[in-house]
Amino acid sequence: MSAVEAAAPDQVSVTCAGPEITRERGQRQVFCGLAGIVWLHRKIQDAFFLIVGSRTCAHLMQSAAGVMIFAEPRFATAILQERDLAGMADCNQELDRVAAEVLGRRPDIKTLFLVGSCPSEVIKLDLAKAAERLSDVYQGRVRVIDYSASGLETTFTQGEDACLKSLVPQMPQLPPESRSLLVVGTLPDVVEDQFARLFKDLGIGPVHFLPPRHATEFPPVGSGTSVLLAQPFVGETLRALVERGATLLKAPYPFGIEGTLAWLRAATDAWGISGETLESATAPAIARAEKALARQRELLAGKRISFLPDSQLEIPMARFLQRECGMELVEVATPFLDRQLMEAELPLLPQGLRLVEGQDVEHQLDRVRADRPDITVCGLGLANPLEAEGLCTKWSIELVFTPVHGFDQAADLAELFARPLVRGSLLKV
């Protein structure tokens, strides 16, 4: 599902550390924030996501998740009918009934998320009050939390940010004299385990991850909490954590060898751990990563790439591809540029890069057609039309679904961009 927003076209240039940023305002084409539920429901294993939306929302989730007919996923849609939208029915009464049905069938659920959508926001359904009411009903058995994943003015990764922000008030207080590291942003379990082992080898701990694997295992937060961001789109969650006393460790994101090493160094510096210890602990993983990455670098070096704004992963991905894979950056556009989250990334981009915040989709498509890059990273709605015009594309949503963080995934990340190029060369034969 795509949401298109019309606004007065506008273009402003801004100077900061790193390349000059051009801000564009116009028509946008973005994927819906409900998509975040696909990876969140897999990560938080005892939570259920109840979307309050339309049949379109239900169809989106069913197709985006690729759920087999035999599976019983931990998400569903309470579908708003015409009577609900017209204000002729009591939506809260129906919501209570659906929640009771879900929890009756799934006694293993410990947290129920009520997820707002475009339709529920349009009719101004107060899910916060509904969550309070249902929390009273199921007190002691199920925690009920609400958040909005509406795609009206957001991009799809902001659904995760809204979800994680809703968890912050539920997190226990870290004792005043204690210290901990909190890694924020959804990671596949295999990557989380790799990082947990690295932190243990480095002597850093205790280490917690948000979101946790179980909604009953909320990590503590307080003045002794140091935060490392694993994803570049969790700005609202970070600010909520800072309000509770946490401190951000500024670092590039753990994509590729360079980014992962700098990310780990931010933690070792905060813990007073020597560079020799970091080098010793990471040397085997770096050696494996360099060897695996060499083959992908041969395929990518010298190739030209453009990013259209979609996932908010564009800037760290561009840094990795240019600095570690030898690709030439034609344009890097991102839906929203949070300077606090990108402070360590922007100086690593080449000067003179065409760096764009926001979207005027027609103008950006005109530039892609004029530039003719070897590969264009974009959303689902733009990929097929560009392919029909003979342009090679990569779906940006794949970067969220696939394990791409850390040393051991560096070559896998590069291969995601090499694969369309290889496919294109084979089709031309």
Secondary structure, DSSP 4 states (H G I P E B T S, - for coil): -EEEE----EEEEE--SSSPEEEEES-EEEE-GGGHHHHHHHHSTTEEEEEEE-HHHHHHHHHHHT--TT---SEEEEE--HHHHTT-S-HHHHHHHHHHHHHHH-TT--EEEEEE-HHHHHTT--HHHHHHHHHHHTTTT-EEEEEE---SS--TTHHHHHHHHHHGGGSPBPPTT--EEEEES---HHHHHHHHHHHHHHT---EEEES-SSTT-PPPBSTTEEEEESSTT-HHHHHHHHHTT-EE-----S-HHHHHHHHHHHHHHHTT--HHHHHHHHHHHHHHHHHHHHHHHHHHTT-EEEE-SSSS-HHHHHHHHHHTT-PEEEEEEES---HHHHTTTGGGSPTT-EEEEEE-HHHHHHHHHHH--SEEEE-HHHHHHHHHTT--EEETTHHHHS---SSTTHHHHHHHHHHHHHHHHHHH-
